[in-house]
Amino acid sequence: MHNKMANKKISANAFQELFSNSWRLISLIFKDKPWQIIFRLFIFIIVSTSPFLVSGSTAILLNELLKVTQSGQLADIFFLALGAFILAGFIPVISYNLDSYIGRVLWLYIEEKFTMIVIKKSGELDIQSHEDPKVRDIYNKITENQWRITNFFDRNFYILQNIVEAVIASVVILYLQWWVLVIVVLLTAPELFVEIRYGREIWGIHSSRAEIKRKYWDIKYLFERVPSIVELKLYQNTVYFYETIKDLFKSFRQEELKEDRKKLFLQLLSKTVSQIGISVAILWFVYEVINGNILIGTLTFALASIGNLRGAATSAFTNMGKQYQDSLFMGDFIAFLDLKLKIKKMSEEITIDAEITPEIIFENVSFNYPDSTRKIFENLSLKISPGDKLALIGVNGAGKTTFVKLICRFYDPVEGRILINGHDLREVNLESWYKILGVLLQDYSNYHLTVQEAIAVGRTAGKTDVEKVQGAAKAAEADLFIEEWNKKYEQPLGKIFSEGVEPSIGQWQKLALARVFYRDPKVLILDEPTASIDAEAEAKIFEKLKNVKDNRTLILISHRFSTVRNANKIIVIGEGGVKESGTHEELMGLNGSYAKLFNLQAKGYVE
């Protein structure tokens, strides 16, 4: 019942939606390309009128020829023939070529502009938005169907052409016989409703099947990454996932094919009805010629006008049906552009001094993710003083990575607050806060750039400092393998380049760590920074981390107790809060969770 009501509402607002989306898109493009749009409109008006100029001049020519054969007087017959030739051949060809060029210019512009708009908006959205499945569905739909924007824009001109042609043809037929116009319009109208209904149903399929599409793209991605393909082959899962994708395709396409069959039946029915109307009109005009009421030239003009009206109406209905379908996707695009940040910004924000290491305080912080009722933290309170070397440990799911997300303000606490130098993080300008942060998460990026560039993106503001790049690589123990590569710091990374090398997982992690060191932050946050690094390199890296300048804060998350035991403060997170806190010696003395976990790991090494 609800779906039927929703469909009726969509149908009633179809033209309003279509016009609104068309106006917004054209307005957006008109700001940058006004003269191209105006010129294209002019060309389409010429193209719209040219069939009637051709058929009209031909009709006059035929009538004059008939008079000549009856009277034997030539009159101005040659000038009429020349005019008909120019109208029939020269103007349409010139108009088509001009439109083809301007259309190409606008197509290239639209492709670039809207690609950049989507990229820019994606960069502006906060992490909470990116982790929202509904936002991901919208994003996936507009990136998969971005070509529809160009089609949607172009089709506005063709619909305008159809309307102009239909109006001129209607005026001609109305002048010749009003009731013929009424019959033709009434009996061709069903074609429009067929196209509108089809567009609505197809959009409904794409919307309702968003979850399936998401699963399809996720599994398809397994066949695009070398590590995934390696595992698929070794686990003998290639055929299994191939069949899974095939089934997903099948379940999705079956509904579309079902709608296509319905559309075909309704199209045949509606076109048969409209053809009956056209046939009645033609027969009436032939009857008028036989009775001597109109000349043969006028008949050709009437028949051409009826044909033009039928063609314009059919084309307009088809275009408007497709336009409505694209308009629904355009609606998703506009909805994406209009997305509001989930992390609210204050009208007046506090700027953090980038030269001072701040004090960080969690004050009675409670938090659960938006799509869950499970409390990750409940009344969590702790203080991180400037220069602290803090290690954060806990079992999987205890909230260690969530702790980092809250510090980075990917999410806001449900209750309580996080204070930065006494200021609520919600009141702090995030750009100024991020300037002093250096964060390496478990899911870091691998940049297919040169080694120097891949490290220097740690701080892109200002000119790249080559010596600092090399110092950062050395601190991360990355200089050892970089020096072995042919082009050293100019070596392209990734096999996608002809001379590129593919670093191992451990080498990628060292490059990511070097990127953080190059950033030279006041607050260094490392989430499992050496998970893929050998023990010897890990020991050297953490010896350097232990000697980080006293005015820098280090927050380290690791499962390896050999790396966290030298921190001046160790915090064990669990059960929604801080379970234990202290130095390694103090926590071992408590003989609690930390001591138990440490002894278990130590026992594993001994055995």
PyMOL commands that set and color helices and strands:
alter all, ss='L'
color gray80, all
select helices_A, chain A and resi 2-12+14-30+34-71+77-124+127-130+133-144+147-176+178-188+190-208+210-223+226-234+238-290+296-337+400-407+425-427+430-435+451-456+466-475+479-482+488-490+505-519+535-546+561-564+584-590+593-606
alter helices_A, ss='H'
color red, helices_A
select strands_A, chain A and resi 360-367+377-384+389-393+415-420+423-424+437-440+523-527+553-557+569-574+577-582
alter strands_A, ss='S'
color yellow, strands_A
deselect
rebuild
show_as cartoon
